[in-house]
């Protein structure tokens, strides 16, 4: 049987910014990864209920099923031709 202990503390945003700026680069990267994961999850949850996002996903699926897409190799070759 495991019990989870959580502690919530109140800290001003400015104090948080000061604390972050004092971190070493590896700690900042670790924080960045954590924030990126959190933001991705939040955006994913918001997108699931957003009618605009649902419509964009459906349109992309329809295009894919119709063959209206480029493979990565095709895209890179096309991009290379345009820059030549």
N, C-alpha and C positions, 0 to 999 in steps of 0.2 A: 504494500500500500504506500503510494507516494503522495506527499503533500507539497503543494506549490506555495511558496511564500513570495508575496510581492510587496514591494514598497513603492509608494508614490510620493514624490516630493515636489514641492512647488519651487520653481526656479524661473526667474525672469528671462525673457528671450535674450536680452542684452547680456546677462550673465552667461547664458548658454553660448552665445557667440564668442564671448571672451574665452570661455573654457575651450571651445573648439579651436580657436586661433592659437592656443598654447600647446595643442597636441603636436606630436611628431608626425612626420609624413606617413609612416605605416599605420598609425592610429587613425589618421584622417582618411586613408584609403579604406580601412575597415569600416569606418563610419559611413563613407560614401556608398559602399556596397550594401550596407544595411538600409540606408535611406532609399537607394535605388530599388531594392527588393520591396520595401514597404510601398513606395510610390507605384511600382508596377502592379502590385496586388490591388491597391486602391483604384487605380485607373481601370484595371480589368473588371473589378466589381461594378464600377460606375458604368462601364461600357456595356455590360450585360443587359442593363435595363434601359440604355439610351436608344431611342428609336432611330436616330441618325446613324449610330454605330451599327446597329442591326441591319439597316438598309445598305450600308457600305459593305458589310461582310457578305450579304446576300448577292449584291451586284458583283463582287469579286468572285464569288463561287460560280455565278452564272457565266461570267467571262471565261473562267478557267474551264468549265465544262464545255463551253463552245469552242475552246482552243484558242481563245484570244489572249495569249500570253507569250512571253519570251523566256527561253531558258537563260540561265546565267551566262552560258557560253555565247548564246546569240546576242544578248545584251552587251557583253564586253566587246564582241566583234563589231557590233553596230557603233558602239561608243568610240572604238579605235578608228573606224572609218571616218567618223565625223570630225575627229581631232586631226586627221591627216590632211 
